Amino acid sequence: MSAQQHSAFGAAEYIPPDPIFEVTKRFNADQSPQKVNLGQGTYRDENAKPWVLPSVREAEKLIGNAGHEYLPIEGLQSFRDEATKLLFHDTSALKGNRIASCQSISGTGSLLLAGLVLRKANSGIENIIITDPTWSNHDLLFKEIGFNVVKAPYYKDRSFDFEGYIGALKKADKRSAVVLHACAHNPTGCDPTRDQWKQIGAVIQENGIFPIIDSAYLGFNSGNYDEDAWAIKYIIEDLGLEAAICMSFAKNMGLYGERVGLTAIVTKSEDAKRTVFSLLQNAQRQTVSNPPVYGARIAATVLGNAELLKQWHQDLVTMSSRIRSMRKKLYDELVRLGTPGDWSHIVNQTGMFGYTGINKSQIEHLEGQYHIYMANTSRISLAGLNDHNVKTAQQQASSSVLPVRDRQLTSKQIADLEAPYRTSDMHLRYFENMQIAQDYATITRPLNSTHVPRSLAQNKIRA
């Protein structure tokens, strides 16, 4: 082959698109007025519209035309100062000048900087422990920069698998770091209790595991920033551990496209802080050179203005309260309809997401038949639900995933549909909206405690 005919990409392998962004792409292309997006992790208001926080709107007015000059490598000083003060305001680490910080490209960039610093520090850390399941970028990102990613069991029987998780930490290699979710675990919505956090912290401390704390939802979970940061404070203050805290203002300020984040690394001393800061600068310069300015100006203005800060805390309450309200309405509807099983886990979960556990066939049916979109892992965003789209969904078809009377199914497809319901308490593993709950309640009332009736499984259905 001549040089002109040779392609540098001839041996390249195609990488499939990111599943979450593909869900959004299909949703945007769908022309149905009844469509519901439960896939992407973005807050929507009661009308399913993006919501620009009032505090952010006012901050943008104050910023005006501030120019577009380069920021320093470490980012906007006022943003770094205000974000650090917000999280660490009452800690000895802040008072002792032991926190090295660097503005990042949202939460993903913050995690990347933390990982690169551990590499550059010659820390000896080779393994990164993540939860199973977790946000997909945890696996992708740390593998890409050369770490061995170890998955610790986290979710079992619709709740936090504490015994499995802490057992994995106890067995972890000493040369390990662990990615902890500060609150609102993604994708399960299952967080440790404070007592469980203390036990997790004790194991981390005893085994010398370095904590990397993914803090994407502070304030967005409970509506109270300090409340959501409790585990962080416990680890760095009560236990006195070094840690990398990876902050994002995408969710809690709605600055999704502005990519505003911060890597804050708590060290043992001022000297160590100086060294770590140099590593952060070096890692930043090698990757993005320096971060973008506009979103950082917004965040700094909100956090640095007393009136806007007060408004922002109210904005957090508004968002978190609406999501909790949707959880409660979903739970109440399932109970009202007499749906078999214990549904308390819905209101016990926290944050934006819920983890349904339904299978691929059911997810595809929901999308194709009812224009309900979700991640292929069956994670749903509660922020995508509201009174309007739930009511509309109730008025649509009278059957959904399990009621398969109008399709021709193979025996394998029937088995796939039956599988989630073969549990001792007949617990339904999908609860995307009230319509589905109503359908399921209608179908399952005659069921016994062990299996789906043969009459249902044997239904012959037209495609």
N, C-alpha and C positions, 0 to 999 in steps of 0.2 A: 504494500500500500504506500502511495506517495505521501509526502508531508502534507500536501494540499487536501488529501482525502481523509487524513487521520483526524479524529475528534478526541479532544481531551476528556470528553464525557461519555465515551463509548462504553466504558465499563461501569458507569454510575448506575445505581439502583434507585428506582422511583420510591419516594417516601410518601405514604398516604397522607392526606390532609389532616389537620388537627380535628378530632371529632367534635369538640365543643363549638369551634368556629364554623364547622360544616352545618351543625344544627341551626345556628343563626342564619347562615346563608340560605338554607332551605326555607326557614321561617320567613325571611324577607321576600323570597320569591313566591311564596304562597299568596294567592289573591283572595283567599276566603276571609270574609269579615268575622268569622267565628274563631279564627286561629288564636292559639294560646302558646306563648313561649315560656316554658319552664326549664329551659336549658341554660342560657347564659347567666352568669352571676352578676347581674346588674339590677339595681333597685328601680322599680317602677311605681308610679303613684296609683291611685284608685282608678284612674282612667287608662292604665297600662302605658303611660307616657313617661319618658325620662324626666327626672325631677332635678332641676338645678336648685341647690340649697339656697334659701334666702340669705344666709351668711355669705355664701360664695358670690351671689349676685351683688351684694353690697361691696364686697372686697374688690370685685372687678371694676366697680365704679370709682373706687378710691385709687386703684392702680393707674387708671387712665393710660396715657401713652408714655410708658416708662422706658422705652427703647429696647434694643435687641442685642446688646453687647454680650460677649462671652462671659460665662461665669468662671470662677477659679475651678481648678480640678475637683476640689472637695465640695463644690456647690455653693449655694447662696447662704452666706453667713447667718443672716437673720432667720432664715428657715431652719437651719441646723440648730441654732440656739433655742428657738421657740419650740421646736418639736422635741428636743432633748429635755427642756424644762417641763413640757407637758407630761411626759412619761415619768421622768425621774425626779420630779420636783421635791420630793420628800426623802430622798435617799442619800446615804453617806457616799455613794459613788459619785453623785453630782457635786456634793459639797467638797469632796476630796479631789476633784478634778481628775477622775480616773476613767472618763468615758471618751473614747475616740469615735468621732462621727463623720459620716460622708454621705452627701445626698446621692440618691440612687435612682435608677429607672424603675420606679414603683417597687412592688414587692419582689418581683422576679430578679430585677437588678440588685436589690438588696441581698437576696440569698446568694447571688453570684459573687458579689463582693465578699461576703462572709466566707464562702468556700475558697475563694482565691487567696484571701488573707491567711487562712489555715494552711494552705499550700506554701505560701511564701514564708510563713513563720517557722517552717521546719518543725511543726508541732508533733510529727510522728503519727498524726491521725490518718488512718487509711480507710476507715469504714464510716459511712453515714447511715444511721438507723432512721427509717421512716415508718409511718404507720401503714398498715394494710387493712383498708384502702386509704388513699390519700390523694391530694391534688397531684395530677399527673406530672406537672413540672418538677416536683421534688425529685422524682426518679430520673427524668430526662436531664435535668440541669447538673446534678451532682455526678452522674455517670460521665457526662460530657467533659468534666474537668478532672476526671481520673480517679474518682473515689469508687470504692466498692459499696454499693447500696444494699443494705440489709433491711428486709421488711419484717416488722413486728406485728403480730395479730392485734387488731384493735376493735373489731366489730363482730358481735356474736349475739344471736337471738334478739335482734333489734335493739341492742344496747351496747355500751362500752364493755369490751372484753378486758376488764381490769386484770384478772389473773393471768390471762394469756400475754397481755402487754408487759406487765411488770416482770413476769417470768422471763420474757425475752431480754429485757434490760439487765436482769441479774446474770444472764448467760453471755452478755455482750463482751466482745473483745475489749481489752483496756485501751486499745488505740482507736477509739470510736468517738464520734459526735452524734448527737441525736437531734432530729428536727421535731420540736414540740409545737403544737398549735396552742397559742396563748388562750384562745377562746373560739367558740363557734366552729368546731372541727369541720373541715371540708374533706369529704362530702357527707359525713354521717350525721352531723348535728349533735353528736354525743360527746360531752365534755366530762373530764374527771371531776369528782367532788373535791372540795378543799382538802379533806382528809386523804383522799387518793393522791392528790397533788403532793402532799407532804411525804407520802410513802414513795412516790416516784422520785421526788427530790432527794430523798435519803439514799436511794439506790444509785442515782446519778452521782451523788457526792462520794459515796463509798467506792464506786467503781472507777472514779476519775473520768466520767464521760462528759464531754464538752457540750453544753446546751446551745443550740441554734433555735431561737424562738421566732416562729413565723407569726407575725402580729398584724394580719391583714384586716381584722375586724374589730379593733379596739373601739369601744363606744357604740359600735353598730349592733352588738350582741344584746346587751342589757339596756342600752341607752345611757349608761354611765361609764365613762372612760376609765376611771380609776378602778371601778368594780371589775371591768373586763381585764385589767392589767394586773389583777391580784397575783396570779401565778408568776408573772415576771418579777414582781417585787419580792415575792417569797424566795425565789431562787437566788436573786442577786443580793438581797438585803438580809433575810433571815439565815440563809445558808452561806452567804458570802462568796458565792461562786462567780467566776468569770463566765461571761456569756456573750453571744452575738444576738442582738435583737433586731429583727428585720421588719421595719415598719412600712406601711403603705397608707396613702391617703386616697386611694381609688374608691374604696367602698364608703368610708366614713365621711368623706367630703364630696363624693360623687365626681371626683376628678379622674375618671377612668382614662380618657384619652390624653391627659396631661402627663401621666406617668410620674407621679410624685412619690418618692419613697426616701427612706433613710436607713442606713446601716449604723447602728450604735453598738460599739463593742465595749463592754465593761471589763476593765483590767484590774490587776492587783495593786498597781502603783502608778504614780505620775510618769515615771520613767518608762514603764511598759506602755502607757497610753501614748507617749510620744512616738515610740517605735511602731506601735500598731497604726497610728495615724499615718505614718510614712508608708506603711504597707497598703493602706486603703487608697492613698493618693496614687501609688504606683499601679495598683490593680485597676483603678479607674482610668488612668491615663492610657493603659494598654488596651482597654476595651472600648470605652466610649469617649475618651479624652476629657470631656467635661459634660455635665448634665444640662438639660434644658431649663430655661429660666421662668417661663410664664406661670406654670402651675405652682412652682415653688414660691413665687411672689404672692399668689392667691393664698396659699396655705399660711405663709408667714404673716400676711395681713390679717387673716382670720384669727390666728393664734395670738398675735401681738396687739390686737385691739380689744379692749375690755368688753365693749358692747357687742362686737361681732363674735367674740369667744362665747359670751352668754347665749347669743342667738344660735351658734353652732351646737352647743350642748342641747338646746331645745330641738334643733334639727335632728340630732341623734335620737332623741326620744320619739319624735314623729315617725322616723323610719322604723326603728325597732318595735314600736308599739303596733304599727300597722301589720308587720310581719307576724308578731305574736297573735294579733287579732285573727289573722287568716288561719293560723294553726288551730286556734280555739274554735272557730267556726267550722272548720273541717272536722274536728273531733266531735263537736256537738251534733253535726249532721249525721255522722256515722252512728253515734249512739241513738239518736232519734229514730233512725231507720231500722234499728235493731240488728245491725250488722254483727254477725258472730265474731267473737274474739275480744281481746283486750287492746283497746286503742289508746291507752294512756301515754304510750311512748311518743305520740305525735306532739302532745303538749309538753312532754318532758325534754324533747329535743330543743336545741337553741340555734340561733343564728339564721342565716339566709336559706340554708339547704336542708333537705330531708333525703334520706337514702331509702328507696322503696324496695329494691331487690327484685323487681319484676324482670322477666326474661326478654330476650331480643324480639321474639315474635310479638309479644304484647306491646312492646315499645313501637314496633313498626306498625302494628294495627292502630294504635292510638294516633299515630301521625298520619297514616294514610286515610283512615276512616273519619277521624274527628279533628284533624288539624291541631293536635296537641303535641308539642315538641318538647323533648327532654334529652339529656345526655344518654349515650348508649350504655352507660354504667347504671342507669335507672335513677341517678341523682336528679332531684327536682329543686328548682328555686322557688321558694314560697313567695318571693317578691313578685313573681309573674302572675299570681292569683289575685283576683279582686271580686267584689260582689257582682260586677257587671259580667265578667267572662264566665264566672261560675254559674250564674243564673242562665246565661245563654246556653252553656253546655248542658244544663239540666233539660232545656227545652229541645235539644237536638234529638239524636237517636235514643231509643229506649234500651239499647244494649250496647255493650262496649267490648271489653277484652274477653272476659269469661263467657258471656252469653254469645255463643258462636252459631246461632241458628241460621244465619244467612250466608254462610260460606262453606265451601267444600274443603274439608281438612283431611290431610293424610294422618295415619296413625301416629307418626312421629310428631306432627304439629299438635295433635290432641294431647299427646303425652307432655309436650312442652308447656301447653296451656294449663294442664292439670297440676304440674309439678309444684308450683308455689303454694298450692292449697292443701297439699298432703302434710299437714302439721297437726299436732295434737289439739291445738286450740282453734283450728280452722281460721287462723289469722290471715287476713288479706294483706298481701305485700305491696299492693299499689293503692294510692289514695290521691291521685292527681287533682281531682276536683269533686264537687258534690255529685255531679251526674254519675260518675263512676261508682261512687259510694252507693248511690241509689240503685244502680243496676246490680251491683254485687249483692246488696241486701235482698233484693227481689229473688235473685237466683239461688242464694245460699240458705234461705230459711228452711227448706226441707232437708238440708244436708245433715248427715250424722257426724260424729266427731272424728272420723278417720279417713273419709275419702269422698271424692266427687261422685255423685250417683252415676251408675252406668248409663242411665237414660240420657244424661247430659253428654257424657263422653261419646255415646253412640249416635248422637244427632248427626244426620247427613245434611250438609249445608251447601248451598249453591255459591259459586265464586262470585 
